[in-house]
Amino acid sequence: MQIHDLPYPDPGVPDARSGPRFLWWLWRNQLGGQLKALAWGLLHFVAVSALPFCVGLAVQAVVDRSGHRLALTGALMLLCGTAVAVGDTFLHRAAVTNWITAAARVQQLLARKAAELGSALTRRVAAGEVVAVSTGDVEKIGWFVEAVSRFTAAAVTVVVVCVGLFVYQPALGTVVAAGLPVVALAVLPLLPRATRRADVQREKAGRATELASDTVAGLRVLRGIGGEELFLDRYRHASQEVRHAAVRSARMWSLISAVQVLLPGLLLIAVVWYGVHLVREGRIAVGELVTVYSSVMVLSYPLQHFEEIAMSYSFSRPSAKRAARVLSLERSAARGDVREAAGGDRAEAPRGDLYDPATGLTAPAGRLTAVVCGDPDADGRLAERLGGHPTEPGRSVLLGGTALDELPLDLARTAVLVQDKDPVLLSGTLRELLDVPASGAVTAADALAAARCEDVLDALVQGSLDAADPMDARITERGRSLSGGQRQRLALARSLVTDPEVLVLDEPTSAVDSHTEARIADGLRRLRSGRTTVVFTSSPLLLDRADRVVLVLEDEVMATGTHRELFENEPRYRAVVTRETETEPATADEDALLDALGELAEIEESA
């Protein structure tokens, strides 16, 4: 896999049983890239390690006054230098490719899991932790996966050099072979403590990120109650804890780095002292001493990768653990068997009444049902439940007697579509916005007409310099160039185009004027005729056009009927629709009721 081939057509099914297993799974799935990096790494490290032998041969050639051997050694050094340059270049290229592709695979897995879980993800994992996993943790995981091949090349090189020195000069080679394992493994007793401190740092950093994310999400509320300074102090305290933990972790890693510098230096001193002694006794030549000395010096370069692999693993292990925890999450209910039709084809989405056992709400098939809730937050929770994304554990919503949680995810989402209070418009043309999976029964023109988007189309054309057709006009990021009502109507048109079996709309007209709202209500009723539609609203214009109105208070169905029946006979319903406060009378006299209904009729006639 090359960078230009990203994203992966299929990132695979990860082994999310633990952090180390997940890292091992990532490494196995990049075996081709790992072997390529290993090959280039061996070429680079072996060529670097061969240079001291060339230097020793050159020195000995000068001592022996052999021009032929000196020229031959010069050509050999040129060859090694070329191999060093080529190996280093392609090793870096392969290593960066492994890093980026590993990180991309993890990001795709996380994105797929987020799409699968939907709103359940942030209920089961803190939002700050999701942010930490998808940003910093992804980089650390990619770092370790990439470092494995370079460490392997460095380790193989160290073994090869030790064997070569032993064959080239047994006396000094024995000293080097005995000392190098001590140098390489001396830091092992320090790694557990360094890893624990790194884990503490990661944990505190994750908590600080969660606190920052939660604070930003609730900033409007905090400003309303004057709690900004309180949460700012909490974040300052959390960030200081992260700083102290980072300093403690850095001290341990600096100690490991110091050991990695000190021990090779001591080994080099021992080799030089013993080598000089052997030269004085005439047991080895000066060139051989220079070769062994240079080899020990050069070995400090591959030995640095022993420290890097230890550091990358200690940082990536908690990151992989968090990523594996997110990737191991499943939908709250049992998966159930994938139902198949005759011939092995996937069954169609179930049809029938939509029933919520938690509240007792029933939306009859093929009817327009309006739901009135006393609590605006209850609207969103109930809408998510009806879409198969419950905010709390409990019994699943039933569609035609089939639990949505037991359906395959794509089938459940084809059956029920939920448009929340704040739908998002992605940047692109209007044609691209409306190019969504759909039944094909509703055209874009019909959906735009039903949502009363005539003025929106005009605004898009006026705002585009090179688009005469509104469908080719570009929509800015999140539709920022449009008003709230215009964005709301475009989102409604997009939902209507999909033509799902069940459409759930949460306050779809809260940002439009009464005249436009009345026309949207007529268009919605006409276009969704014969389809199950649930609208959460307290607007009399929408409520009066519904086949059935349900009053839900405190997560329980309190009353059912038409808008006019409930308005006349149910005080609690009337209080919600007319927005009566506790200081206002709970009921109105008969003349007031007649006046309200008369005003409603006038609006309908003007529409």
C-alpha positions in Angstrom: 0.0 0.0 0.0 1.4 3.4 -1.1 0.3 6.8 0.2 -1.4 7.7 -3.1 -3.5 4.5 -2.8 -5.2 5.7 0.5 -7.8 5.4 1.8 -8.0 1.6 2.1 -10.8 0.0 0.2 -11.3 -2.1 3.3 -9.2 -1.5 6.5 -10.0 -5.0 7.7 -11.4 -6.4 11.0 -9.0 -5.4 13.8 -7.9 -7.6 16.7 -9.2 -5.4 19.5 -8.8 -7.8 22.4 -5.9 -5.8 23.8 -3.5 -3.0 22.9 -0.5 -5.3 22.1 -2.7 -7.6 20.0 -4.0 -4.6 18.1 -0.4 -3.4 17.4 0.5 -6.9 16.3 -2.5 -7.0 14.0 -1.4 -3.7 12.4 2.1 -4.9 11.9 0.9 -8.1 10.2 -1.4 -6.1 7.9 1.6 -4.1 6.7 3.9 -7.0 6.2 4.9 -5.9 2.7 5.8 -2.4 3.8 7.7 -3.7 6.9 9.8 -6.1 4.8 10.6 -3.3 2.3 11.7 -1.0 5.2 13.7 -3.9 6.7 15.6 -4.5 3.4 16.5 -0.8 3.0 17.4 -0.6 6.7 19.8 -3.5 6.4 21.4 -2.0 3.4 21.8 1.3 5.2 23.0 0.0 8.6 25.3 -2.6 7.1 26.9 -0.1 4.8 27.4 2.3 7.7 29.0 -0.5 9.8 31.3 -1.5 6.9 32.9 2.0 6.7 35.1 1.3 9.8 36.5 -1.8 8.1 37.3 0.3 5.0 39.0 2.9 7.2 41.1 0.2 9.0 42.1 -1.3 5.6 43.1 2.2 4.4 45.2 2.9 7.5 46.9 -0.5 7.2 47.6 0.1 3.5 49.3 3.4 4.3 51.4 1.7 7.0 52.4 -1.0 4.6 52.9 1.6 1.8 50.6 -0.3 -0.6 49.1 2.0 -3.2 47.1 -0.7 -4.9 45.4 -1.7 -1.6 44.7 2.0 -0.8 43.0 2.5 -4.2 41.0 -0.6 -3.8 40.0 0.5 -0.3 39.0 3.9 -1.7 36.7 2.3 -4.3 35.2 0.2 -1.5 34.5 3.2 0.6 32.8 4.9 -2.3 30.6 1.9 -2.8 29.7 1.9 0.9 29.0 5.6 0.9 26.7 5.2 -2.1 24.9 2.3 -0.3 24.6 4.5 2.8 22.9 7.3 0.9 20.6 5.1 -1.1 19.6 3.0 1.9 19.0 6.0 4.1 16.8 7.7 1.4 14.6 4.7 0.7 14.5 3.6 4.4 13.1 7.0 5.3 10.6 6.8 2.4 9.5 3.3 3.4 9.3 4.2 7.1 7.2 7.3 6.5 4.9 5.3 4.2 4.5 2.7 7.0 3.8 5.4 9.5 1.2 7.2 7.4 -0.6 4.1 6.2 -0.8 2.6 9.7 -2.2 5.9 11.0 -4.6 6.0 8.1 -5.8 2.5 8.7 -6.5 3.3 12.4 -8.3 6.5 11.4 -10.5 4.6 8.9 -11.3 1.9 11.6 -12.3 4.6 14.1 -14.4 6.4 11.5 -16.1 3.2 10.6 -16.8 2.4 14.2 -18.1 5.9 14.8 -20.5 5.5 11.9 -21.6 2.1 13.2 -22.2 3.3 16.8 -23.6 6.7 16.0 -24.6 8.7 19.0 -23.9 5.6 21.2 -20.2 6.2 20.9 -20.0 9.4 23.0 -22.4 7.8 25.6 -20.0 4.9 26.1 -16.7 6.7 25.7 -16.0 10.2 26.8 -15.8 12.7 23.9 -12.4 13.9 25.0 -11.1 10.3 24.8 -12.5 9.9 21.3 -10.6 13.1 20.3 -7.4 11.9 21.9 -7.6 8.5 20.2 -8.3 9.9 16.7 -5.5 12.5 16.9 -2.5 12.0 19.2 -2.9 8.3 19.7 -3.1 7.6 16.0 0.3 9.2 15.5 1.9 7.2 18.4 0.5 3.9 17.1 1.9 4.7 13.6 5.2 5.6 15.2 5.6 2.2 16.8 4.5 0.2 13.8 7.0 2.1 11.7 9.9 1.8 14.2 9.7 -2.0 14.4 11.3 -2.5 11.0 14.1 -0.1 11.7 14.8 -1.7 15.1 14.9 -5.1 13.5 17.4 -3.9 10.9 19.5 -2.3 13.6 19.4 -5.4 15.7 20.5 -7.6 12.8 23.3 -5.2 12.0 24.6 -5.3 15.6 24.7 -9.1 15.4 26.5 -9.1 12.0 29.1 -6.6 13.2 29.8 -8.6 16.4 30.3 -11.8 14.3 32.5 -9.9 11.8 34.7 -8.4 14.5 35.1 -11.8 16.2 36.2 -13.3 12.9 38.4 -10.3 12.0 40.1 -9.9 15.3 39.1 -12.5 17.9 40.8 -10.9 20.9 39.0 -7.5 20.5 35.9 -9.1 19.0 35.4 -11.1 22.2 35.5 -7.9 24.2 32.9 -6.2 21.9 30.7 -9.3 21.8 30.7 -9.5 25.6 30.0 -5.8 26.1 27.4 -5.1 23.5 24.6 -7.2 25.1 25.2 -5.3 28.4 25.0 -2.0 26.6 21.8 -3.0 24.7 20.0 -4.6 27.7 21.2 -2.3 30.5 18.1 0.0 30.1 15.6 -2.9 30.5 15.3 -2.5 34.3 14.5 1.2 33.8 11.8 0.6 31.2 8.9 -0.5 33.5 9.2 2.7 35.6 9.5 4.8 32.5 6.4 3.1 31.0 4.4 3.6 34.1 5.3 7.3 34.2 4.4 7.6 30.5 1.1 5.9 31.2 0.3 8.3 34.0 1.2 11.2 31.6 -1.1 9.8 28.9 -3.9 9.3 31.4 -3.7 12.8 32.8 -3.5 14.3 29.3 -6.6 12.3 28.3 -8.4 13.7 31.3 -7.4 17.2 30.5 -8.6 16.7 26.9 -11.9 15.4 28.1 -12.3 18.4 30.4 -11.5 20.8 27.6 -13.9 19.1 25.2 -16.7 19.1 27.8 -16.0 22.7 28.7 -16.1 23.8 25.0 -19.3 21.8 24.4 -21.0 23.5 27.4 -19.5 26.9 27.0 -22.8 28.6 26.2 -24.4 27.2 29.4 -21.3 28.0 31.4 -21.5 31.6 30.3 -25.1 31.7 31.2 -24.5 30.7 34.8 -21.1 32.4 35.2 -19.2 29.2 35.6 -16.4 30.0 33.1 -13.7 30.8 35.7 -14.5 27.7 37.7 -14.0 25.4 34.8 -11.0 27.5 33.6 -9.4 26.9 37.0 -10.1 23.2 36.8 -8.5 23.0 33.4 -5.5 25.0 34.7 -5.1 22.5 37.5 -5.5 19.5 35.1 -2.9 21.0 32.7 -0.4 21.5 35.5 -0.8 17.9 36.5 -0.1 16.9 32.9 3.0 19.2 33.0 4.3 17.6 36.2 3.7 14.1 34.9 5.5 15.0 31.6 8.5 16.3 33.5 8.6 13.1 35.6 8.4 11.0 32.5 11.0 13.1 30.7 13.4 12.6 33.6 13.2 8.9 33.3 13.7 8.9 29.6 16.7 11.3 29.9 18.2 8.8 32.4 17.7 6.1 29.8 19.3 8.3 27.1 22.3 9.0 29.5 22.8 5.3 30.0 22.7 4.7 26.3 25.5 7.3 25.9 27.6 6.3 29.0 27.8 2.5 28.5 28.9 2.6 24.8 31.5 5.2 25.9 32.8 2.9 28.6 32.9 0.0 26.1 34.9 2.1 23.7 37.4 3.0 26.4 37.8 -0.6 27.3 38.4 -1.6 23.6 40.9 1.2 23.1 42.8 0.4 26.3 42.9 -3.3 25.6 43.7 -2.7 21.9 46.7 -0.4 22.7 48.0 -3.1 25.0 47.7 -5.7 22.2 49.4 -3.4 19.7 52.4 -2.9 22.1 52.7 -6.6 22.4 52.6 -6.9 18.6 49.6 -9.2 18.6 47.5 -7.0 16.3 48.3 -4.3 13.8 47.5 -0.6 14.0 44.9 -0.9 11.2 43.1 -3.6 13.0 42.8 -1.5 16.2 41.5 1.4 14.1 38.9 -0.9 12.5 37.6 -2.2 15.8 37.6 1.2 17.4 35.7 2.7 14.5 33.2 -0.2 14.5 32.4 0.3 18.1 31.9 4.0 17.5 29.6 3.4 14.6 27.6 0.8 16.6 26.2 3.6 18.8 24.1 4.6 15.8 22.1 1.4 15.4 22.0 1.0 19.2 20.0 4.3 19.4 17.1 2.3 17.9 16.9 0.1 20.9 16.0 3.2 23.0 13.6 4.4 20.3 11.7 1.1 20.1 11.4 1.0 23.9 10.1 4.6 23.9 7.7 4.2 21.0 6.2 1.0 22.6 5.8 2.6 26.0 3.9 5.6 24.4 2.0 3.5 21.8 0.8 0.8 24.2 -1.7 2.9 26.2 -2.7 4.6 22.9 -3.3 1.2 21.3 -5.2 0.1 24.4 -7.6 3.1 24.1 -8.0 2.6 20.4 -8.7 -1.1 21.0 -11.3 -0.2 23.6 -13.2 2.0 21.1 -12.9 -0.5 18.3 -14.2 -3.3 20.5 -17.5 -1.5 21.2 -20.6 -3.1 19.6 -24.1 -2.0 19.3 -26.0 -2.2 22.6 -28.4 -5.0 21.5 -27.5 -8.4 20.2 -26.7 -8.4 16.5 -29.2 -11.0 15.6 -29.0 -13.1 12.5 -29.0 -11.3 9.1 -32.3 -12.2 7.6 -32.1 -13.3 4.0 -34.7 -13.5 1.3 -35.1 -16.4 -1.0 -32.2 -16.9 -3.3 -29.8 -15.4 -0.7 -30.7 -11.8 -1.3 -30.9 -9.4 1.7 -34.4 -9.0 3.0 -36.1 -5.6 2.6 -36.6 -3.3 5.5 -39.6 -4.3 7.7 -42.8 -2.4 7.4 -45.5 -1.5 9.9 -46.1 0.6 12.9 -43.2 2.2 14.7 -43.5 1.5 18.5 -41.3 2.7 21.4 -41.8 0.4 24.4 -40.1 2.9 26.7 -42.7 5.7 26.3 -45.6 3.8 24.7 -45.4 5.9 21.6 -46.9 4.4 18.5 -46.6 5.9 15.0 -49.1 4.1 12.7 -47.7 3.0 9.3 -48.4 5.3 6.5 -49.6 8.2 8.7 -48.3 11.6 9.8 -47.8 11.5 13.5 -46.9 14.7 15.5 -45.3 14.4 18.9 -45.4 17.1 21.5 -43.0 17.0 24.4 -42.9 19.3 27.4 -39.0 19.1 27.5 -37.1 20.2 24.4 -34.2 17.8 25.3 -36.8 15.0 25.5 -37.5 15.6 21.8 -33.9 14.7 20.8 -33.7 11.7 23.1 -36.9 10.2 21.8 -36.0 11.0 18.2 -32.7 9.1 18.6 -34.6 6.2 20.2 -36.9 6.0 17.2 -34.0 6.0 14.9 -32.4 3.0 16.7 -29.8 5.1 18.5 -31.0 5.1 22.2 -29.3 7.5 24.5 -29.8 5.0 27.4 -29.9 1.2 27.5 -33.3 -0.3 27.3 -35.7 -2.2 25.0 -35.3 -1.5 21.3 -37.8 0.4 19.2 -39.9 -2.0 17.1 -40.7 -1.4 13.4 -43.4 -3.8 12.3 -42.7 -5.9 15.3 -39.0 -6.2 14.5 -36.4 -4.7 16.9 -34.3 -2.1 15.1 -31.2 -3.2 17.1 -31.5 -6.7 15.7 -31.4 -5.5 12.1 -28.1 -5.1 10.2 -27.0 -1.5 10.6 -27.3 -0.5 6.9 -30.8 -2.0 6.8 -31.9 -0.3 10.0 -30.7 3.1 8.7 -32.4 2.5 5.4 -35.7 1.8 7.2 -35.6 4.8 9.6 -34.1 8.2 8.9 -33.8 10.8 11.7 -33.2 14.5 11.0 -32.1 16.2 14.2 -32.6 19.8 15.3 -29.3 21.0 13.9 -28.7 19.2 10.6 -25.3 19.7 8.9 -24.9 20.8 5.3 -21.6 19.8 3.8 -19.8 22.0 1.4 -20.3 21.4 -2.3 -23.0 22.0 -5.0 -26.7 21.6 -4.3 -26.7 18.6 -6.7 -24.1 16.9 -4.5 -26.0 17.7 -1.4 -29.1 16.0 -2.7 -27.1 13.1 -4.2 -27.9 10.7 -1.3 -29.0 7.1 -1.1 -32.7 7.2 -2.0 -35.6 5.1 -3.2 -35.9 7.1 -6.4 -39.6 7.8 -5.9 -39.0 11.4 -4.9 -37.1 13.7 -7.3 -34.9 16.6 -6.1 -37.3 19.1 -7.7 -40.3 17.6 -5.8 -38.4 17.6 -2.5 -37.2 21.2 -2.9 -40.8 22.3 -3.8 -42.2 20.5 -0.8 -39.6 22.2 1.5 -40.4 25.6 -0.1 -36.8 26.3 -1.2 -37.6 28.7 -4.0 -35.9 31.7 -2.3 -33.0 29.4 -1.3 -32.4 28.6 -4.9 -32.4 32.2 -5.9 -30.0 33.1 -3.1 -27.6 30.3 -4.2 -27.6 31.5 -7.8 -27.0 35.1 -6.7 -24.2 34.0 -4.5 -22.5 32.0 -7.3 -20.6 33.8 -10.0 -20.5 30.9 -12.6 -23.7 28.9 -11.9 -26.8 29.6 -13.8 -28.4 26.4 -12.7 -29.2 26.4 -8.9 -28.3 22.7 -8.8 -24.7 23.7 -9.7 -24.5 26.5 -7.2 -22.0 25.9 -4.4 -23.0 25.7 -0.7 -20.3 27.0 1.7 -19.1 24.9 4.6 -22.0 24.1 6.9 -24.1 26.4 4.8 -22.8 29.5 6.6 -23.8 31.8 3.7 -27.5 30.9 4.2 -29.9 31.9 7.0 -31.0 29.4 9.6 -34.3 28.9 8.0 -32.8 28.4 4.6 -30.4 25.7 5.9 -33.3 24.0 7.7 -35.3 23.8 4.5 -32.4 22.4 2.4 -31.8 19.8 5.1 -35.5 18.9 5.0 -35.4 18.6 1.2 -32.4 16.3 1.5 -34.4 14.1 4.0 -37.4 14.0 1.7 -35.3 12.9 -1.3 -34.1 9.8 0.6 -37.8 8.7 0.9 -37.2 6.3 3.8 -39.9 3.9 5.1 -40.0 6.0 8.3 -38.9 9.6 8.5 -38.4 11.3 11.9 -38.1 15.0 11.9 -37.1 17.0 15.0 -38.4 20.6 14.9 -38.0 20.8 11.1 -39.5 24.3 10.8 -38.4 26.0 14.0 -36.4 28.7 12.0 -39.0 29.6 9.4 -41.9 32.1 9.4 -45.5 31.0 9.9 -46.6 31.6 6.3 -43.7 29.4 4.9 -44.3 26.9 7.7 -47.9 26.4 6.7 -46.8 25.7 3.1 -44.1 23.3 4.2 -46.7 21.5 6.3 -48.9 21.0 3.2 -46.0 19.9 1.1 -44.7 17.5 3.7 -48.1 15.9 4.1 -48.6 15.6 0.3 -45.1 14.2 -0.4 -45.1 11.7 2.5 -48.6 10.4 1.7 -48.6 6.7 2.4 -45.3 6.8 4.3 -44.7 6.8 8.0 -43.7 10.2 9.2 -43.0 11.4 12.8 -42.6 15.1 13.5 -41.5 16.5 16.8 -43.0 20.0 17.1 -45.1 22.3 19.1 -46.2 24.4 16.1 -50.0 24.6 15.7 -49.6 24.7 11.9 -47.8 21.4 11.7 -49.9 19.8 14.5 -53.2 20.7 12.8 -52.1 18.8 9.7 -51.0 15.7 11.4 -53.2 12.6 11.3 -52.4 11.9 14.9 -50.9 13.9 17.7 -49.3 12.4 20.8 -48.5 14.2 24.0 -45.4 12.9 25.8 -44.5 14.2 29.2 -41.8 12.8 31.5 -41.0 10.0 29.0 -44.6 8.7 28.9 -47.5 9.1 26.5 -50.1 11.1 28.3 -52.7 11.7 25.5 -53.5 10.9 21.9 -55.8 12.5 19.4 -56.1 15.3 16.8 -54.7 18.7 17.5 -58.1 20.4 17.9 -59.3 17.6 20.3 -56.3 17.8 22.5 -56.2 21.6 22.4 -59.8 21.7 23.7 -59.7 18.9 26.1 -56.2 18.5 27.4 -54.8 21.4 29.6 -51.3 20.0 29.6 -51.2 19.8 25.9 -52.6 23.3 25.6 -50.0 24.6 28.0 -47.2 23.2 25.9 -48.5 24.4 22.6 -49.4 27.9 23.8 -46.3 28.1 26.0 -48.2 29.1 29.1 -46.0 29.8 32.2 -46.7 28.7 35.7 -48.0 32.3 36.5 -50.5 32.2 33.7 -53.8 30.4 34.0 -53.6 26.7 33.3 -56.8 26.9 31.2 -58.4 29.5 29.0 -62.0 30.4 28.7 -64.1 29.3 25.8 -63.8 32.6 23.9 -60.0 32.5 24.0 -60.0 29.0 22.6 -62.3 30.1 19.7 -60.1 33.1 19.0 -56.9 30.9 18.8 -58.6 28.5 16.4 -59.9 31.4 14.3 -56.4 32.8 14.0 -55.1 29.4 12.9 -57.8 29.1 10.2 -56.8 32.6 8.9 -53.2 31.5 8.6 -54.3 28.4 6.7 -56.4 30.4 4.3 -53.6 32.9 3.6 -51.2 29.9 2.9 
